[in-house]
Amino acid sequence: MSIEHTFVIKYSNEGGWEWDVDTEAARFDDGTIYDTDTQKWQPAHLGEGEYVDKDDEISEQLASILAIANDARGLA
């Protein structure tokens, strides 16, 4: 399976870099994981603590990256 993880990141002077889960939910109602083999979207969370392609770990990495970017700006 070849998949792509899609995240919506926004920036504002007040909040700095943020992961915009509300926009993700509104714009990606079929999910944020795209399977390039089947050309279908699916949700990252499959239920019962199971995630597509370790999306939980990838999400944690993204949160860390955003924290580092905001820390560099003095916002963290």
C-alpha positions in Angstrom: 0.0 0.0 0.0 1.3 3.4 -0.9 -0.3 6.1 1.1 0.0 9.9 1.7 -0.8 11.6 5.0 -2.5 15.0 4.6 -2.4 17.7 7.3 -3.7 21.3 7.2 -1.3 23.7 8.8 -2.1 27.3 9.4 -0.2 30.4 10.5 -1.3 33.5 12.4 0.6 36.2 14.1 -1.2 35.4 17.4 -1.0 31.6 17.3 2.0 30.9 15.1 2.1 27.6 13.4 -0.9 25.4 14.2 -2.3 22.1 13.0 -5.9 23.0 11.9 -7.9 19.8 12.6 -11.2 21.7 12.2 -10.4 22.6 8.6 -9.1 19.0 8.0 -12.5 17.7 9.2 -14.4 20.2 7.0 -12.4 19.8 3.9 -11.5 16.1 4.1 -14.7 14.5 5.2 -13.6 11.1 3.7 -10.4 11.2 5.8 -6.8 12.6 5.5 -5.1 9.4 4.3 -4.9 9.0 0.5 -4.1 5.5 -0.8 -2.4 6.1 -4.2 -2.9 2.5 -5.2 -6.7 2.5 -4.8 -7.0 6.3 -5.3 -9.3 6.5 -2.3 -9.3 8.6 0.9 -9.7 7.0 4.3 -9.7 8.2 7.9 -6.4 8.0 9.8 -8.0 6.4 12.9 -9.5 3.0 12.3 -10.8 2.6 15.8 -9.8 0.7 18.9 -6.4 2.4 19.0 -5.5 1.4 15.5 -4.2 3.9 13.0 -3.3 3.8 9.3 0.4 3.5 8.7 1.3 4.6 12.2 -0.5 7.9 11.7 -0.5 8.4 15.5 3.3 8.5 15.5 3.4 10.7 12.4 1.0 13.1 14.1 3.2 13.3 17.2 6.2 14.1 15.0 4.2 16.9 13.3 3.2 18.3 16.7 6.8 18.4 17.7 7.9 20.1 14.5 5.2 22.8 15.0 6.4 23.3 18.6 10.0 23.7 17.5 8.9 26.2 14.8 6.9 28.2 17.3 9.7 28.0 19.9 12.0 29.6 17.4 9.5 32.4 17.1 9.2 32.7 20.9 5.6 31.5 20.9 5.9 28.1 22.6 
